[in-house]
């Protein structure tokens, strides 16, 4: 099975310190033959969805989940996640990264694909959070 990744980036295609749901767009990568390949780009039309009622609203989180599930995404990659990570990890593997450049992140993810594929293969929901900086750390998300 090939995994699909959604990278939460700004208008310049760089990661920044925003929550996943606040990204300007999502770069969609697919893991093909143990390499990450850019297959598309999706504007985040849910960026301001229901934000006037509550930051990190469940409605906004549910809308983004439904949208990305429709794109068959398995893994979410961002510099930050908000409180909706508690529902996001029911459907996706969340990954926190520290590089602004998607190219650097692709290189790092290529080195650690076996860990991510293993997590997807073992679980059907309640996925662990991966944090990738110099190395890789897998941790549980507190509900």
C-alpha positions as CSV (number, residue, x, y, z in Angstrom):
1,X,0.0,0.0,0.0
2,X,1.3,3.5,-0.9
3,X,0.9,6.2,1.7
4,X,-0.2,9.7,0.9
5,X,1.0,12.7,2.8
6,X,-0.5,16.2,3.2
7,X,2.1,18.9,3.9
8,X,0.6,22.0,5.6
9,X,2.4,25.0,3.9
10,X,2.0,28.7,3.3
11,X,1.6,30.5,-0.1
12,X,5.3,30.2,-0.7
13,X,5.2,26.4,-0.3
14,X,7.1,26.5,3.0
15,X,6.2,25.2,6.4
16,X,5.7,27.8,9.1
17,X,4.6,27.8,12.7
18,X,0.9,27.5,12.2
19,X,-1.5,24.8,13.1
20,X,-2.2,22.2,10.4
21,X,-5.7,23.5,9.8
22,X,-4.5,27.1,9.4
23,X,-2.2,26.3,6.4
24,X,-2.8,28.2,3.2
25,X,-2.6,24.9,1.2
26,X,-1.6,21.3,1.3
27,X,1.0,19.7,-0.9
28,X,0.0,16.1,-1.5
29,X,2.8,13.6,-1.8
30,X,2.6,9.9,-2.4
31,X,5.1,7.3,-1.4
32,X,5.9,5.3,-4.6
33,X,8.6,2.7,-4.5
34,X,10.0,4.0,-1.2
35,X,10.3,7.6,-2.6
36,X,8.0,10.6,-1.9
37,X,6.6,12.1,-5.1
38,X,4.6,15.4,-5.3
39,X,1.2,14.5,-6.9
40,X,-0.8,17.6,-6.3
41,X,-1.7,20.7,-4.3
42,X,-4.9,21.6,-2.6
43,X,-6.0,25.1,-1.4
44,X,-7.2,25.0,2.3
45,X,-10.7,26.3,1.8
46,X,-11.4,25.5,5.5
47,X,-8.7,27.9,6.9
48,X,-11.3,30.3,8.4
49,X,-14.2,27.8,8.7
50,X,-16.1,28.3,12.0
51,X,-13.2,30.2,13.5
52,X,-15.4,33.1,14.6
53,X,-17.0,30.7,17.1
54,X,-13.9,29.0,18.5
55,X,-10.2,28.7,17.4
56,X,-9.6,25.0,16.5
57,X,-13.3,24.3,16.2
58,X,-14.4,20.7,15.9
59,X,-16.5,21.6,12.8
60,X,-13.4,22.9,11.1
61,X,-11.4,19.8,12.1
62,X,-14.2,17.5,10.9
63,X,-14.3,19.4,7.5
64,X,-10.6,19.0,7.0
65,X,-10.7,15.4,8.0
66,X,-13.5,14.6,5.5
67,X,-11.7,16.6,2.7
68,X,-8.3,14.8,3.2
69,X,-9.9,11.4,3.6
70,X,-11.6,12.0,0.3
71,X,-8.1,12.6,-1.2
72,X,-7.0,9.2,0.4
73,X,-4.4,11.0,2.6
74,X,-2.9,8.9,5.4
75,X,-0.3,11.2,7.0
76,X,-0.4,14.8,8.0
77,X,2.8,16.8,8.2
78,X,3.1,20.2,9.9
79,X,5.2,22.3,12.2
80,X,2.3,22.4,14.7
81,X,-1.0,20.8,15.5
82,X,-3.7,22.3,17.7
83,X,-6.2,20.6,20.0
84,X,-7.9,18.8,17.0
85,X,-4.9,16.5,17.0
86,X,-7.0,14.4,19.4
87,X,-9.5,13.6,16.6
88,X,-7.0,13.9,13.7
89,X,-5.0,10.9,15.0
90,X,-8.1,8.7,14.7
91,X,-7.8,8.9,10.9
92,X,-4.2,10.0,10.1
93,X,-0.7,9.7,11.4
94,X,0.4,13.2,12.5
95,X,4.0,14.2,12.0
96,X,5.6,17.4,13.5
97,X,8.7,18.6,11.6
98,X,11.2,21.4,12.2
99,X,12.3,22.3,8.7
100,X,10.7,25.1,6.7
101,X,11.5,23.4,3.3
102,X,9.3,20.6,2.0
103,X,12.4,19.2,0.1
104,X,14.3,18.7,3.4
105,X,11.2,17.1,4.9
106,X,10.8,14.7,1.9
107,X,14.5,13.7,2.4
108,X,14.0,13.1,6.1
109,X,10.7,11.2,5.6
110,X,12.3,9.0,2.9
111,X,14.8,7.9,5.5
112,X,12.1,7.1,8.0
113,X,9.3,5.7,5.8
114,X,9.6,2.2,7.3
115,X,8.6,3.6,10.7
116,X,5.6,5.4,9.3
117,X,4.5,2.4,7.1
118,X,4.8,0.2,10.2
119,X,2.6,2.5,12.2
120,X,-0.1,2.5,9.5
121,X,0.1,-1.3,9.1
122,X,-0.2,-2.0,12.9
123,X,-3.1,0.4,13.7
124,X,-6.5,1.3,12.2
125,X,-6.9,4.5,14.4
126,X,-5.4,6.1,17.5
127,X,-2.2,6.7,15.6
128,X,1.0,7.8,17.4
129,X,2.4,11.3,16.9
130,X,5.8,11.3,15.2
131,X,8.2,14.2,15.9
132,X,11.1,14.4,13.4
133,X,14.0,16.7,14.1
134,X,17.6,15.2,14.2
135,X,16.0,11.8,14.8
136,X,12.5,10.4,15.0
137,X,10.3,10.1,18.2
138,X,7.0,8.3,18.4
139,X,4.6,9.2,21.2
140,X,1.1,8.8,22.3
141,X,-1.5,11.6,22.1
142,X,-3.3,12.3,25.4
143,X,-7.1,12.4,24.9
